[in-house]
Amino acid sequence: MRYGIKIFFFVIGLCIFSYGIALAIQVKYLGVSPWDVLNIALFDKFGLTIGTWNIIVGLVLISITLKVNRKYINVGTFLNAVLVGVLVDTFLYFELLPSSSRLPFDVLILFMGIVLMGIGGGMYSAAGIGAGPRDGFMLSISEKTGISISRVRIMMECLVLLIGLLIGGPVFIFTFIYTFIQSPIFQRSFHFCSRWIENLLETIEDKKKAAS
């Protein structure tokens, strides 16, 4: 039961996060997240799919994090690296998204995508089954340096954005607001879901003690 609750948060968070990415890519002319700037740039230059590059970049980050701090890397991290790429490609391929239309509606779609990415990322990271490759790297750096999660994320994504821009990724005005909106949402979601999971697990323990 304990593990079942964590799996539930992990899977739901993963789906929410992936759908948020797909939503943002649907209106990419407004600007995509720093990581997707990089993924789309690699896709344009070398082919494959955006989801495949998401997987490849994720596996590279896992390799780095293993050397920095293994705490946030386990089987769930590898599942995350693969499943996010697969889910994003699935949402895009089957067009399970609202259609791009007029600018005000597209801006709304973009903001929905950013918010969902923040909520979903915090949710699956809080489950403790395995932070995402990017989140695991961010959390390990935050723990090692004592810098807040939000600040580490901002610094990391600014660096990724610069690399993606140099490769030729799509950058527009909304690209620059991703980090500053998503990072605080991720941090709040992570702490909120962590407390929620902890309370659920404590309730289960209390019921077991009462029944024995």
N, C-alpha and C positions, 0 to 999 in steps of 0.2 A: 504493500500500500504506500509506504514512504517513497519508494522508487517510482511508483506509478504517478504520484503527484508531480515529481520532478520531471518525468518524461512528458507529462501533459503540458507543463509550462514550457518545456524545451521545444516541443513540436509546434504548439500554437504560436509561440514567439517566433519561431523560424518561418512559419507560414506568413505571419503578419509582416515580418521584416522583408521577406522576398517579394511579397505583393507590393510593398512600399517602393522597392527598387524598380519593379516593373512599371508601376504607375509613373514614376519620375522619368523613366526612359521613354514612355509613351509620349511625353511632351518635352523631349530632350532639347528642342530648339530654344527653350527658355533657359537651359543650363542644367547639367546633371551634377551629381555628387562628385567630390574629388576622386573617389575610388572608381566611379563609373567613367569619369573623364579618361582615366588610365585604361580601363577595360575596353572602352569603345575605340580609343586610339590604337590599342594593340589589335583589336578586331579589324579596323580599317586597314592597318598595315600588313597584317599576316593572315587574315581570314579566321577560320574556325567560327565560334559563336561568342557572344558577349558572356554568356553563362560559363562557357569553357574557360575563357580567360579569367573569370572570377574564381574558378576552381584552381587554376594554375597559380595565380597570385596568392591565393589563400594558402596553398601548400608551401610556397616560398616563405611566407610569414610564419607558418608553423615551425619550419626548420630553424628560423632565427629565434623564435620564442623558446624553443627547446633548450637553447644555449643560455638564454637570459634567465628564465624562470619556468620550470616545468609544471608548476602548480596549476596553471590554467589550461594545460594541454592533456587531453585524454581521448578516448574513443569518440566521445561526442564532438570534439573539435574537428576531427577528420570527417565525421558525418556532416557536420555543419558546412565544412568547406565544399563538400560534394553536393549536398542537397540544395543549398542556396542557389548554386549555379543551375542545377536541374530545374528547380522551381521557377526561377526567373525566366529561363528559356521556355518552360511550359506555359506560363502566363502570357508571354509575348507571342508564342507560336499559335496558341488557340484563341488569342485575342480576348482573354477573359478580363478585359479592362474597359473603362469608359473611353469613348472615342474622342480624339483631339478635335476641338472645334474652335470657338471664339476665344480670344485672349483671356477674358475674365474667368471663364470656366477652366481653361488650361492652367491658369495660375492657381486656381482652387485645387485642381488635380495634383499639381506639383507640391503644394503645401500639405495635402493629405499624404502624399508619398513620403515627405520628409518626416512628418509626425509619426507615421506608421513605422518607418525605419527606426526612429528613436525608441518608440514603445516596444517594438518586437525585439530589438537588439538588447535592451535592458532586461526584457522578460526571459529570453533564453539564456542569457548570461547568468541571471540570478538562480536558475535551476541547478547550476553546479554540475551539470552533466558534461559540460565542455563549452567554454566561451568560444565565440567565432574566432577564426584566425586573426582578424583585425582587432577584435575586442580583447582577445587573449593577450595579444602583443601590447595593446594599450594598457590593460589592467596590470600586466606584469611590470611595465615601465613605471606606472603610477605607484605601485607598491614598493618598487626598488628605490625610487627617487624621492617619494613622499609628495610629489606634485599631484594635485587633484586630477581625478579622472577626466573632468571636462577640459582642463588645460592641456593635458597630454593629448587628448583627442584633437583639439584645435591645432596644436603644433604638428602632430603627425599628418593630419589631413592637408594642412597648408603645404607641407613638403611633397606629399603625393600629388597634389594639384599642380605644383610647379613642374614635377617630372612629366605628368600627363600633358601639360601645356607644351612643354618642349618637344614631346613626341608628336604633337599635332592633334590632341584630343579636343572635343567641342567644349568651349568655355563661353558662358554668357553671364550676364549680371547675377542671375539667381544662383549660379554655382558658388558664389562667394558668401551666400547666406546659409548654405547647408550646414556647415560646421557650427556656426554660431546659434542655430536653432536646434539642430539635432542633438548636439552634445549635452546641453542641459536636460533635454527630454530623456535622453539615454540614462543620464545619471539619476534622475528622479525615478524613472521606471525601474532601474536596477535596484535601488534602495527600497522602493515600495514593494516590488515583487519579492525581494529577499525577506522582508518582514512578513509578508503574506504567507510565503512558503513556510517560514519558521513557525508562525502561529498555527498553520494547518497541521504541521508535524507535531507540535506540542499538544494540540487538541486530540490527535490520534493516540499519543502516548498517555494522556490523561484518561481517555476512554478505556484503554487497555488495562491501566492500573485499577480503574473502578470496576472493571469486569472480573479481574483476578481476585 
